[in-house]
């Protein structure tokens, strides 16, 4: 059912279905794919809601999930976000070049 919803571009419904079924891997996959759409549409509360349904460890070890979990807070303001993001943007222990998010192999 969730797959059919996804294929019919009913992404929120697919997320809800995967959530009810406890399929966090599929939820994470959809968030990775659609996270930027949530940001573009300024639908930060939905993005935060779906991210919060994932285990913290999964979010903390996945660079895209980490990004999508932190950026809504950064948009709302706060320096803490920069500290939270810093470990994800180091290249071999060196700080990234400004604007270069390609240091992490998943970016």
N, C-alpha and C positions, 0 to 999 in steps of 0.2 A: 504494500500500500504506500509506504513512504517513498519508495523508488518511483512509483507512478506519479506521486505528487511532485517530486523533484523534476521528473521528465516533463511534466506539464507546467513547469515554472511556478509552482506554488511552494516556494521555498520555506516560508514561515510554517505552512502546514506540514511540510516534510520534516522540518526541525522538531515540531511538536510531536509528530508521530515517532520519530527516532528517540526523542526524549522519553516518551511514554514506554517505549520498548527497551529503554536502557542502553541503546546503541550509541555510546559516546564517541566511538571512532567515526561513525558517519556524521554525527553532529559536528565534530571537529573539522571534518572534511568540508562540510557545507560552510562553516564559519570561515575557514581559510579562503574558500572561493568567493563568498558573498560579503565578507567583512568590509571590503572597500565600498561596496554599494551602501551598506548601513552608514558609513561615514559620509559619503557623498550626499546621501539623502537626509543627513543629520538625524538619523534614527538611532541615537546613541543609547537610549534606554533599552531598546530591543537587543542591541548588540551586547550590552552589559548583562542583560537577563540571560541570554544564551551562553555567554562565556561563564557566567556564574554557575551554570548547571554542569560544567565540566570539572573534573578533579583538578585541584590546584597544582599538583605535580605535573599533570599533562600540559596545563597552560604554561607553567613555568619552564618547561623544557622544550617547548615548541616556539620558535621565534615568531611565527605569524600570530599564533594565539596570544603570545605575550604582547606583541605589538597591539593587537586589537583589544586586549584587556586594559592596556595602559593609555592608549591615545585618547579615548573619550575623557579620561581624567585630565590629561594634558590640555585638551581643548577647553575644559572647564577652568583650567589654571592650576598652578602649583609647581614648585621646584622639585618636589619629591619625585615626580615622574621622571625627571632627567636622571636622577640617581638610580631609579628602578630600571631604566633602559640601558644605562652605561655598560653593564656586563654583557649585553647582547650585541654590542657594537664594538668589540675589540678584535683587532686582527693580530693574531699571534702575540697577544699581550700588549700590543700598541694601540692607541686610540685610532679610530677610523678617520679618514680624510673627510672633511666637512662635506656632507651630502652623499657620501658613498656608502650606501646600505648593502653593497654587494660583498662585504667582508664575510658575512655568515654564509655558509654553503647553501642554506635554504632560501636565501634572498636572491 
